[in-house]
Amino acid sequence: MKVIGFLLILLSLGELCICFFCYSVNIPEWVTILLGILLLIVAVIRYKRCVSVKKKVIESISVFILCLCSVWYVYFMPYWNSRMFVEFVMGQDYPTSLDSRTVLSQEDAIKDLKFALHCLERVHPNCIFDFPEETSKRIDSVYSSLNKMDSISVVSLERHLQFINSSLHDAHTYISSIPETKHPINLSSYGTLYSIDGQDINDIYQERRWLFSSETDEWSQHLFIEQLVEYNRLLFLGFDADKGIKMDFRTDSSTVSKCFFKEDFLTDTNPQKPAPYKDTTFVRYHFVDSLSLGYFNMFNCSYYTKQQREAFDEAFHVFFQGVKDKGIDNIIIDLRGNNGGNSHVYYELFKYFSCDSYRIEKYSVRRGPIVLTHSNVINNKTYSDLTFHGSIYVLTSVSTFSAAMMGADRIQGNHLGKIVGQPSGNAPTSCSNTIHFVLPYSKLSLFVPCASYQRVDPTVEKNLVVPDIMCNADSAYFRVTSLIQRKRTVTKRKEKPKNVAR
């Protein structure tokens, strides 16, 4: 009896560990079902031999709930075999991928491909019953290509997988190599890049457009330019820095040519290490009393950990306390270059705005074969003593992406303020809520969304956050300050008393 009890406890712990704590290995779903069946068999044996009715009832209910929850988690929750728990809850960084030039066997490469496709199949909202036709054709093409190879490099596998991902035309579905450190070079210091190895930069982009997952061409171009500064990303684009890459630049007075080698990308004295969920320095703000202006710059929307939430909440409070104390009439929320994060950060921000309720995106979350639709009206719990009643301006650029784009769309869609700058990098009606998976052999990172969103105001035809005032992103701040200055000048003229003739 003691052996059966011990076995019951062991199987129960095994079921719990596999469901919630085993994130370093990729475990097939059937393992959970097998453990569940063994657990039920052992529970039945113990039930028959147990004398105490109370124990029978408690153990039976516990085992049943455990098995039910395990099956639900594995088959109906998108987080199975993902990195979400260890990154968001435990604070671990992104895992490092294998070196881009590492060679994998055909067998291992195909296993990685199958794992990636399985993640798309069970998580992505647009793959709930089957892959779209274009995606299916690309999958067949990739299988055919891999079956002809005895081995394949990690970077080549990444390109093949991205060929599949980009067919979904979804900016949040992509594969990425995560290096231990990044050594980006500053290309802008040489001038404006216009050709690589004698080929026009625009022609290169058009040839490699399929390597980028996006909903807009502007975002693809942005990603393309971003990837020209790193050794691994240049390999991904098809350039071999080991042999030398000749880049041509234009300056105000002349043209400059520079040949870059691998060593040029590895000698940076300030290498960047990815630590996406630990940083809590992501805002800055100041006041311009002469314009009655408060400026709040959000570098990202990292609102995941307790420390990050507290840091954001405190920054909002201090800023709006200053707005009240100084009698500020205008505020700028700067989202230029903000690549997103967690849109929940706006629930806190909107508590300082003058609205009893507001609409957010209508969204549907996939849970296995089930799609759950959520309400898009939020009752606002305003901070009555710090509510702002003045003018709100939001600055945007092409790199205003994901959750940052959502913030701009919510402010515009609820008529709370004006957008100034460039259209957003991705579409408000699209897929989001990205889940991070790691392929078992190449250790490449796969990002797959589990939810689809419809913009705040679905009557708007163009599927972008189009600014109310269009201008170059770099000049957006000065465009707003000029507008505020003109308004203040006109107001002062109206308030100036007229001379009374005697």
Summary of the structure (lengths in Angstrom):
residues: 502
radius of gyration: 27.1
end to end distance: 112.2
largest distance: 112.4
contacts: 1561
relative contact order: 0.11
helix: 45%
strand: 20%
